[in-house]
C-alpha cells in the first residue's frame, strides 16, 4: 500500500535494527485519513469471505480494526490486556509475550461476543514474531470460531511471525512489508 509506505518513510523512526517507531500516525497520534485508507484496503482484500467479526488487541490495533469493521459492516472486538472489573465472566484467555515491553501478560475476550458461528478477521498494527497474532488465534479457536485471515498494517518480514503464520496455513495480508531496518533505513520487501 503506497500511501502507507510513503508515510513510514516520511515519519517512521528506526529505533534499532528490530524496532520501528510510528508514533506520529499509528501508535500514539493517529492519522484518521490514512486509517480510513487502511480500513478500505483490508476490506477489499478480504471482501466476499463471509467475515462476521474483526478481532484485534488493545491499544494500537483498534484504529485500523475499527476502520476495517466500518468498511466490512461488522463489529470489532479488542482483546484486553489488563484486568478489568467489568470484564469478569466467561472469559476466553491466552498468554502473550509483548515484543515492545518484553513481558508476558494475559489477554482476554468475553465469550459472549464470539461464538462458533463467527468467521473472524484478525487485525493488528505490527507483526514481528507472531506472539500477539498467535494469542488472538488461540482465543478465537477457544470460542470455536473460524479464522478468515490475518490483516497486518506493518509486517517486519525479517522476524519470524510471517513464516510461522504461513506455515500454519493462515492467509496473511500485510499492507507494508519491511525487509530490513539496518543502518537506520527502512527497506521494503515489495
Ligand atoms: P509480535 O507479537 O508479532 O512479536 O509483535 C507484535 C506486537 O508487538 C504488535 O502488537 C505491536 O504492538 C508490537 N510491535 C512489534 N514490533 C514493533 C515495532 O517495531 N514497533 C512498534 N511500535 N510496535 C511493535
Boltz pocket constraint, residues with backbone or C-beta under 6 A from the ligand:
constraints:
  - pocket:
      binder: B
      contacts: [[A, 18], [A, 19], [A, 20], [A, 21], [A, 22], [A, 27], [A, 60], [A, 97], [A, 98], [A, 99], [A, 100], [A, 124], [A, 125], [A, 126], [A, 127], [A, 128], [A, 129], [A, 130], [A, 131], [A, 132], [A, 133], [A, 161]]
      max_distance: 6.0
